[in-house]
Amino acid sequence: MKFSVITVCYNTEDTIERTIKSVIRQQGVDVEYIIIDGKSQDGTVNIIEKYEKDIFYWSSEKDNGIYDAMNKGLSKATGDVVSFLNGDDWYENDILSYICACFEKQNIDVLVGKVNRWIGEKKIIDRFVEGSIDNLRYTMTVNHQAVFMKKEFLDQIGNFSTEYKLAADYELMLRAYCRKARFGQVNKYFVNFNNDGISKLQFYRYKKEAMEIALSYAENDQDVIDGINARRNESGWYYQTVLNWVTKYEWKWAKQKIEVQGKKIYIWGAGYGGLECCAFMQTIYVEVAGFIDSFKEDKNLQGIPIYRPQEINGDGVVYISVKNEDTYKEIEKQLLELGFAKDSYYWFKDVQNGLFNEKRVKYEGYIEK
């Protein structure tokens, strides 16, 4: 089995060498590496030329957007399995041999794995919970960076649609689903992903485009339309977009709002809400000392300790991640019994609302509605 790995990049001189090395150092597999550069103005091309002997094909020319560039790469691909690796992302060591074995063992067209997310040099907790493949009818439930597709099947369904500027990856996945692709999912990290991509800063536009795509495939299926409507909370999209801008451009300000001098930061709840809370904290460089959870049997979550309430004394600050008001009151009662002062625990949703309300006016003009 041969892999075609395609990297689309532009002005990535700080990261492209790590990306290239992660591909050409894969062991025990046949790989053709294709790089499509958008006519970078920095030193990207010099780095590509440095590894030219290990690259099957590369070019540097202007394109008509990221999906046009991806299609250029596909036009050169001759492998059995295709994947896309961004110019600031990198593979786990020898992961392609594992993926090869998965395809050989399973009768599948598409294999989906997981991604490690990074902010600069810091890995952040994975808050993405993969949904059912059937839910592709409503929204993107896979990480496109960790998708590997058989070239034969891709040739049957066609390349990326350049009609879409932000969510053509979702359209391709939905098209594959509607064309009865055989999907496989594994609980394995394939790729390290820089969590600072285009859709993070244009979250609102991405969601609107994705909704348009989902509706275009729904036809008259009322179940699908109902599923889309249940997820099209536009105020939520706007809310999340503002918070995304805050974590990128206002992180120092947000960090000061959340940290308390000399106090350890704990998150009450090690479920999905806790993951979301922790990922937000890490994105603004707030160190999380641990989760507090009475029910989790595990001692840690992705390397962060999980404590029982009785193991924590009152010298820290607790952010409560649960969303239910009744549950919040019960947790508050426990914290008071443990010796926490009234001003040392917060409902994280209230904290986020405060950040949103302080910055929403500033960023209104940048968000396309």
GINORJO-V82584 format. One record per run of one state. SS is the DSSP state (alpha for helix, beta for strand, coil for the rest). FROM is the first residue (numbers start at 0). TO is the last residue. Records with the same first field share a line. If there is no record, write none. Layout:
SS->FROM-TO ; FROM-TO
This chain:
coil->0-0 ; 9-14 ; 24-28 ; 37-42 ; 50-50 ; 54-55 ; 60-64 ; 76-79 ; 84-88 ; 91-93 ; 105-108 ; 119-120 ; 124-131 ; 137-142 ; 157-166 ; 178-181 ; 194-196 ; 201-201 ; 218-220 ; 231-232 ; 249-249 ; 258-263 ; 268-270 ; 283-288 ; 292-298 ; 301-302 ; 307-307 ; 311-315 ; 320-323 ; 337-340 ; 364-368
beta->1-8 ; 29-36 ; 56-59 ; 80-83 ; 89-90 ; 109-118 ; 121-123 ; 146-149 ; 182-193 ; 264-267 ; 289-291 ; 299-300 ; 303-306 ; 316-319 ; 344-346
alpha->15-23 ; 43-49 ; 51-53 ; 65-75 ; 94-104 ; 132-136 ; 143-145 ; 150-156 ; 167-177 ; 197-200 ; 202-217 ; 221-230 ; 233-248 ; 250-257 ; 271-282 ; 308-310 ; 324-336 ; 341-343 ; 347-363
